[in-house]
């Protein structure tokens, strides 16, 4: 393979990788702290995301990761209403 073709292919691959990394990084606009009570325990966690809903969901998922055991409990915990939630803009 010619040297110019190798450089062109390398540049194209690196450019594609850079584009994928840039587009996969969500812009954090909101941060939330959510407190959940589940199975007699309480846990607060923080989450961040492009929207408030995304940030709350991330925080609740983090809190439920500690409180729930198994898939059934995880699903129930993620559907539970938070005891408290507060969000802020970056």
Secondary structure, DSSP 4 states (H G I P E B T S, - for coil): --HHHHHHHHHHHHHHHHHHHHHHS----EEEEEEEEETTEEEEEEEEESSHHHHHHHHHHHHHHHH--HHHHHHHHHHSPPSEEEEEE-
